[in-house]
């Protein structure tokens, strides 16, 4: 997540776009924590044969594509990027919660990185990544739904990632669930009176000690609508002191970029078809 004053590192609705699966998007296998947010992806940054300690998150939207923050692509230095799917606890080789154990983590190379053309270091902080192969859908790897309809006032989102835990100063090894209430844009602008809040964003949070933080960049801001989970935001900006009361996080509003996302994926799919026919 880019913290202000310092840099750190399926579909539903009116648009016609189908993920390549018969599975429903945005549906978890059970209420168990290990099944929670199976669309959340851990990004590994490599320089040659060495994995760096850079940490960002992404979200699976179909079997071949994930969405993340543009600054997760433009800011770090790396030679290759790997998506880890089906991850829960980074500290364990096999993840088990209350007798339910996950299947093996899937690691797929990122072969295309498409950053929004109007990204300027803050605004339009969104990117689409293409994976080297289709991800297998399991109870631990599933796509989220893209947003539909309109946001309702006074809703509470859930963010996720393996970033720093506010006030503790160390990264979480376990995939977090972070409840964040929606803020009105006018209130968000007042909260950041010394900083220009970018357009096309959602502000959420502002609860003391509860926040996305360094390392959560690119991860999802999710809203459960009629028992289906939709991706509404991408973790982008926030107060340098994570979890500061009345200082919400700033998330790229995915709904404002739906046409661009769909156009990018259609272009990448066409490119893939053409390359396979060569």
C-alpha positions, -999 to 999 in steps of 0.1 A, spaced: 0 0 0 13 35 -8 12 53 25 8 91 21 41 110 24 60 78 17 59 51 -10 56 15 2 51 -11 -13 -176 -138 -132 -189 -108 -133 -224 -96 -125 -244 -67 -138 -249 -47 -170 -217 -55 -188 -215 -87 -208 -184 -106 -198 -180 -142 -188 -152 -159 -169 -141 -192 -184 -157 -215 -159 -191 -230 -150 -184 -222 -113 -201 -193 -97 -179 -163 -89 -178 -148 -55 -189 -179 -36 -169 -195 -8 -168 -233 -2 -178 -229 35 -177 -205 64 -144 -219 76 -116 -193 77 -94 -215 54 -121 -212 27 -124 -174 32 -115 -152 2 -103 -180 -22 -97 -152 -48 -70 -135 -29 -36 -139 -45 -1 -134 -30 24 -118 -54 60 -130 -53 87 -106 -67 119 -122 -80 152 -108 -91 170 -135 -110 169 -166 -87 162 -147 -55 128 -139 -41 126 -104 -27 108 -93 4 85 -70 -16 49 -78 -7 17 -71 -27 -16 -87 -32 -40 -93 -61 -74 -107 -68 -84 -135 -92 -113 -124 -115 -112 -153 -139 -90 -184 -145 -63 -164 -163 -64 -128 -149 -59 -110 -116 -63 -74 -107 -38 -55 -85 -26 -19 -80 -6 -2 -107 20 9 -81 27 -28 -73 40 -31 -109 56 3 -115 73 9 -82 92 -23 -73 122 -36 -91 119 -72 -102 127 -95 -131 97 -118 -128 64 -119 -110 47 -151 -96 11 -154 -84 6 -177 -55 -30 -190 -55 -48 -209 -27 -25 -195 0 -37 -190 36 -7 -191 60 26 -181 45 45 -197 74 31 -232 68 37 -257 40 3 -272 46 -26 -250 59 -51 -265 83 -79 -249 103 -102 -269 126 -95 -301 107 -99 -287 72 -66 -287 52 -60 -269 20 -48 -284 -12 -14 -274 -26 -6 -238 -34 -5 -231 -71 23 -209 -84 18 -193 -118 41 -169 -136 27 -135 -146 33 -132 -184 15 -99 -191 13 -67 -169 -11 -41 -182 -10 -9 -161 -38 17 -166 -25 42 -192 -35 72 -170 -17 60 -139 3 89 -126 17 76 -93 -16 81 -74 -46 83 -96 -59 53 -117 -39 29 -95 -50 -3 -112 -35 -31 -133 -45 -63 -149 -21 -93 -149 -23 -124 -171 -12 -158 -158 8 -183 -178 -19 -209 -175 -55 -212 -163 -58 -216 -126 -76 -247 -115 -108 -239 -95 -109 -256 -61 -124 -249 -27 -93 -227 -21 -89 -211 -55 -120 -193 -70 -127 -161 -88 -144 -131 -73 -173 -113 -90 -168 -79 -105 -190 -51 -90 -226 -47 -100 -252 -20 -94 -246 9 -69 -229 11 -35 -253 15 -7 -247 40 21 -233 29 55 -221 -5 42 -191 -23 56 -165 -38 32 -139 -64 40 -103 -60 28 -77 -88 27 -40 -94 24 -8 -104 42 4 -69 50 16 -52 82 -6 -54 112 -13 -18 124 5 -8 156 24 -41 158 49 -33 130 52 -68 114 36 -86 85 8 -111 90 16 -146 78 -21 -154 77 -45 -140 52 -63 -112 70 -100 -102 71 -103 -64 77 -138 -49 82 -139 -13 69 -169 10 68 -176 31 37 -168 69 40 -185 95 19 -161 112 -5 -167 147 11 -158 134 45 -127 117 30 -115 149 14 -119 167 48 -99 139 65 -71 144 40 -72 182 39 -34 184 31 -36 158 3 -56 157 -29 -78 126 -29 -77 111 -64 -109 107 -85 -124 73 -90 -117 60 -55 -135 46 -25 -126 57 10 -132 31 38 -120 25 73 -111 52 98 -114 29 128 -85 30 152 -62 0 148 -82 -15 120 -68 -8 85 -50 -21 55 -13 -13 57 21 -18 41 22 -50 21 -16 -50 15 -12 -30 -17 -32 -43 -46 -55 -64 -25 -93 -64 -26 -119 -43 -10 -149 -66 -10 -186 -62 -5 -210 -91 1 -242 -86 -19 -269 -112 -15 -244 -138 -4 -221 -131 -34 -188 -114 -29 -179 -86 -53 -146 -68 -59 -153 -30 -54 -119 -17 -45 -81 -22 -49 -59 -12 -20 -40 20 -30 -33 48 -5 -35 56 31 -22 74 61 15 66 68 4 56 103 -19 27 95 -50 24 117 -52 61 126 -86 70 138 -107 91 113 -82 85 86 -97 61 61 -78 41 35 -81 50 -2 -91 22 -27 -93 24 -65 -130 21 -74 -132 -10 -97 -167 -1 -109 -153 29 -126 -128 8 -146 -150 -21 -157 -150 -12 -194 -112 -8 -194 -107 -42 -175 -130 -60 -199 -113 -44 -229 -79 -54 -216 -89 -90 -210 -106 -93 -244 -74 -80 -261 -52 -104 -241 -74 -133 -249 -73 -124 -286 -35 -121 -285 -33 -155 -268 -55 -171 -295 -34 -156 -323 -1 -167 -307 -15 -203 -303 -23 -204 -341 12 -194 -351 
